C-alpha cells in the first residue's frame, strides 16, 4: 500500500469514527445547536494520530481533501490550533461541493471559538456556500441558524440574534430543546434598554414583538416578582399563538415563594460627620425605589429602620436590628464596617455594601456582597480589549485606594491572559499639567533627548520630530471627568491620539455638557444604565449637580432595593439579570455581579454602543 493510499485509508476511517452521525439533533442548555466539527476536550491519542497523518502528508503530496480530513481530525481531537494551521493548507477551489461544506463549516466553527465573528460571517456568506445551503437537511439548517444567532450576538446585534433564534426554535420538535432556545432569547431581552424593548414591541414582526411585549411587562415589575405569574397569564391570553405561550422560558417556572419576602428592613449607616452625605445619598436612592414600588402596588410596604453607626459600633447596631425584629439587614457602607460584617456570624440575610474579590473557599451563610467597586468594569474592559486583539496596555490612574485596587484587578486578569502592562502612571489630584506627567510613560522624553543630541553633536540644522513608543496598543484612563478632560488632550498632544482609550463609569456624570466633555471625545467607557437615556423604565431623580461618586451612590441605593426584592431563598437554577441603574445584576454565590453597558464620547456627547 502506497503512502498516499495509507493517508486516504486512515483519514476516511478517522473521519467516519469522529463525525459519522454526529450532526446535531438537540440544543444545549445555552440554547445553541452544538458544534459538528470540533471538540474542546483534547484526545491525546487522536491528536497523535492526526500528527502522524500530517507527517505522512508532507512526505508525499497530499490532496486538499486529505488535508481537510486531517484538519477535521485535529478539531475533533480538541487541538484547534493545529486544525487551523492544517486547514490553511487546503485549496478550497479543488474541493467537491460536499467537502466544501465540511471546509466552510470547520472554518466557521474555528472562527467562533476565537471570537472572530466577522471572519465567521465571511465564510457563512460565501456565495458558493450560500448556494449549497439550499440542499441542507433540517439538522444542518438548525446549526446554521444557531451560528447566525451567535455571530449577531458577538457583533452586538441582539435583535438580529433573537430573530435567528426564533427561526431555530420553530424548527425544533422537543419542548426541552425549544425551551433552551427560549431561555437564550429571554436572557438577551433582559439586557436590552427599556425604550428599545418598547420600540420592538410596537414595530417588529409578530413573534419578536410579542417577546418584547412580555419583556416590557416583566421589566415594569422587577421590584414585585410575586406579580410575574399574573403577568405571564395575562400575556398568554393576549398572545395565544405565540411560540412562548406554549413553551415559556424556564425562568417563569421559578417558585415565587422561593423569593425572599421581608416586612422589616434595617439599614446600618453612619449618618453623621464625614459619612453623613454619602449615607443620605444612598438612602435617597433606596427610598426612590421604595416609593416607585408603592406607586405601582397597594401591597403593605416593608418597614425601614435606620441605625446610625456613627454613634454605635456595627456589631451593636446589628444586634439592635435583630432585637427589633428586622428580617433583612443592609449596611457596611464604610470599608471597615463591611470587613467587620464579613467576619461576624450573620444570623439574618445581610447585604454588605462593599465587595471583596479575593477567592473565598467556602460560602458564608446569609452574606450578600454588593457595591460600586470598579472591579467588574475593569474585567469588562480587559475582555473587550482581548476581543479587539490588543496585547499591551498603558494604565493611568489616580493614586487613591480605589484607583490602585482597580489597576490591580485589571493587571492580574490581564497578565493571566498573556497580556502585557507596558506602564502604569499614578497621578495625584494636585497635578494640573499631564503633559510632563505622561511623557516618560510614552517615552516622548527619550525621543526629545535623542533629538537634542542629534542637533548638538551631528547637525544643529536637522529637523527632528519627537515620537512616542510603539509597543502600546491601548490606554485605560481611570478618574472622574475633571481629570479625564485634562488627560485625554495630553495623550493627543503626545502623539497618542491614534490609540484606543477606555475608561470606567466614573468618567461620566450622566448629564449632557458637550462643551465640557468635548475633550473626552473618542473615549469608550463602561456606562451605568442610569446615565444613558431610555435605558431605565423610571429615570433616577438624583441632583444633577452632585459629584459623580455621589450620583453613583444614589444608583447603588436604588439597586440595593431592587436586589433585595429578588433575592432567592435557595439558589436559582436559571439566572436572568436584573436591569438595574448601575448595570445588569446577577447573583453568583455571595456576590452581586454587575455588568455595565458601553458608551462612547462623540463630540462631547455620550452615545450608547452595542458591545458584548
Buried (B, 14 or more C-beta within 10 A) or exposed (E): EEEBEEBBEBBEEBBEEBBEEEBBBEBBEEBBBBBBBBBEEEBEEBBEBBBEBBEBBEEEEBBBBBBBBBBBBBBBBBBBEBBBEBBEBBEBEEBEEEBBBBBBBBBBBBBBBEBBBEBBBEBBEBEEBEEBEEEEEEEBBBBBBBBBBBBBBBBBBBBBBBBBBBBBBEBBEEEEBBBBBBBBBBBBBBBBBBBBBBBBBEEBEEBBBBBBBBBBBBBBBBBBBBBBEEBBEEBBEEBEEBBBBEBBBBBBEBEEEEBBBBEBBBBBBBBEEEBBBBBBBBBBBBBBBBEBBEEBBEEEEBBBBBBBBBEBEBBEBBBBBEEEEBBBBBBBBBEEBBBBBBEBEBEBBBBBBBBBBEEBEEEBEBBBBBBBBBBBBBBBBBBBBBBEEBBBBBBBBBEBEBBBBBBBBBBEBBEEEEBEBBBBBBBEEEBEEBBEBBBEBBBBBBBBEEBEEEBEEEEEEEEBEBBBBEEBBBBBBBBBBEBBBBBBBBBBBBBBEEBBBBBBBBBBBBEEEBEBBBBBBBBBBBBBBBBBEBBBBBEBEBEEEBBBEBBBBBBBBBBBBBBBBBBBEEEBEBBBBBBBBBBBBBBEEBBBBBBBBBBBBBEBBBEBBEBB
